[in-house]
Amino acid sequence: MTLLGLTYILVGMLVAHKNGKRKVGRFRDAERTRERLVQAAAREIYRAGFQSASLETILAATGVTKGALYYHFDSKEALGYAVVDEVIAPDLRRSWVLPLQTDKDAIDALIGVVRNVPVHTADVRGGCALNNLAQEMSPLHAGFRKRLATAFHGWRAAVAATLRRGQAQGSVSADVKPDDAAELLIAMVEGYGSLAKNAQDPKVMKAGIRNIVGWLESLRSLPSRGNHKRG
């Protein structure tokens, strides 16, 4: 191979390397832009609801052009779906599903998660993002209803699985019907959240948590209740 031929090869490799780095950089920039749009949309939907959420507000918050928005999402609905799939559902998984994947006593694990329900003034005033969107959009839009139903199903399944584990270990009463109890727990959490939001008062949610914890204690098997008291 001549020196000139080797030079051509080396130059070609260098150009290809630079082009590859530019492509990776553009891809990462696009991913960051998309993430900013989804996070800004989540905040705007939480503040105003989906129907009143302003695309102009989302664009202003991110500094993204309308063309870039529609490059990533072909409609406002598609952006809303991303908020459910990439923000609301993962938040629910982090706060409810993952903490229950433990070897701890089942009722103790559930009580721990309930006691971690946010009771700060801003959280209570805004309400639960999942419940807010379900109340607004489930009667109106099948796409949202199906996605939100999937999130609720995952929540219910995690609680029910925890109660079944407790029954297998003898710490949860055999009379408890895990699926029914899981639905009741979710209804209580969301119900108290709605009452607190309506009252704009964190004390309502704090009282609700105390009541839910008391109900969870009642699900223990009788021997487990005795052992728990002694502990």
N, C-alpha and C positions, 0 to 999 in steps of 0.2 A: 504494500500500500504506500502511495506517495504521501509526502508531507502535506500536500494540498488536500488530498482525500481525507486524511486524518483530521485536518482542520475543519473541513465541512462537517464531519461526523460530530466533532466536539461542539461546534457552534449549534448544530441541530439539536443535540442533547440539551444544551443550555437553554435554548429557546423553548423546547418542549417542557423543561422543568419550570421555567418562568410562567409559561402558559398554564401549566397544571396548578401552580400556586395561585395564579389569578382566578382560576375557576373555583378552587376551594374557597378562596376569600369571598368571591361573589356569592357562593352557596351559603357560607356562614352569615354573610350580611343579610341575605334574603331570609334565612331562618330567624335571625335576631329581629328583623322587621316584622315578621309574622308573629313572633312571640310578643312583641310590644303591642301589636294590634289586638291580640287576644286578651292580654292583661288589661289594656285600656278599655276594651269592650266589656270585660267582666265588671270593672269598676262602674262604668256608665250604666250598665244594665242593673246592677245592684242599687244604684242611686235612683234611677228613673223608671226601671222596668224595661222590658224588651221593646214594647210598642212605642214608648216615648224616648227610647235611647237615641241620641243624636250622633249620626256618623260624623258630622262636622266637629263635634266635641271630641270624639275619638281621634280624628285626624289631627286636631289641634294639640291634643295631649301627647301624641307620638311624633309629630312633625313629619308625618307620612303623607304623600300625595294621594288623591283619590284614585289615580291610575294604579299606584302600587297596592292600594287596598283591594281593588278589583282584580289585580294580578293573583293575589292569594285567595280571595273569596269572591265567588261570582254573584253573591247576594248578601243582603243583611242577614237572612235566615242562616246561610252557611257560616257566617261569623258567629251567630248565636249558637249554632250547633257546636262550634269549636269551644265556645265558653263552657258549655255543658260537659263536653267530653274531656277537655284539657284543663279546666279549672275547677268546676263544681264537683264533678265525680272524683277526681284525685284528692281534693280537699276532704271529701267525705271518707274516702278510703284511708287517708292519713289519720283522721280524727276518730273513726269508728272501727274500721275493718282491721287495720294493722295492729292497734293496741289489744284487740281481742285474740290475736294469734299468739297466745302465751300459755305457759303451764300453770299460771296462777289459778287459784280457786275461781270458778266461773262467775259466781255472784260478785266476788271482790273485783274481778276484772271489769264487769259491767258497771259496778258502782264507780270504779275509778274513771271510766270513760264519761259517765254522766256528770261526775263532779268536775270534769274538765270542760264541760259545755261553757262557752264564753258568756260571761255576765257583765262585761264592760258596757258602759252606757251606749257607746257607738254601735256595738254588736246588737244590743237589745233594740235600739231605735231602728236599725236597718232590717232586723229580722234575719231569718235563715235564707240564704241565697237559693237553696234547692226548693224550699217551700214557697218562697216568693214567686219563683218562675213557674212552679207547678200550678199555683193558684191562678196566675195570670194566663198562662199559655196552654195548659192541658185542655181546657174546654174549646180552644180555638184552632189548635195546630197539631196535627197527628205527628209530625216530625219531632216536635218538642216533647209531646206526650210519650212517645216511645223511648226517647233517650232518658227522660226523667224517670220513667217506669223502670228502666234498667238500673239506674242509680238507686232507687228505692229498693229494688229487688236485692241488689248486692248488700245493702244495709241490713235488710230483714234476714237474709241468709246468714250473714255473719253473726247476728245476735242469736238466731235459732241454733246455729251450730255450736255456739258457746254454751247454750242451755243444755243441748244434748250431751255435750262433753261433761257438763256438771252432773247430769243424771247418770251417765256411765260411771262417773267417779263416786257417786253416792252423795254429792253435796247439794244437788237440786232435787226438789220433791218429784217423785214419779208421777204425781197428779198434774204437773205442769205440762201443758201442750206447747212445745217450743215455738212452733210457727205462729200460733195465736198470741202467745206472750210477746214474741218479737214485734208483731204488728201493734200490740197495745203499747209497748215501750216507745215505739216510733211515734204513735199517735199522741202519747203524753208529752214527749219532748217537743214535737212540733206544735201541739196545742198550747202548751205553756209559753212557747216562743211567740206564738201569735197573740196570746193574752198580754205578754210583756211588751210586745211591739205596740199593741193598741193602747196600752196604758203609758207607754214610753217610760217604764219604770223597771230598773234592774231587780228591785225587790220582788217583783212578781216571779221572775225567772228563778231567783234564789229560793223562794218558797216552793216553786215547782220542783226544783232539784231535790229539796229535802223530802218532798212527798214521793217522788219517784224512787229515791233511795230506800225509803221505808217500804214501798211496795216490793222492790227487789229483795229486800231482806226477808219478806214473807214467802219468797219462792224457795228458800233453803229447805232441805229435808230436816225433819225434827232433830235427829242426832247432830246434824251439821250446825243447826241453830245453837244447840247447847255447847258444842265445841267452840263455836265462834264467840259466844258470850264469855266463855272461860278464857279465850285467847285475848 
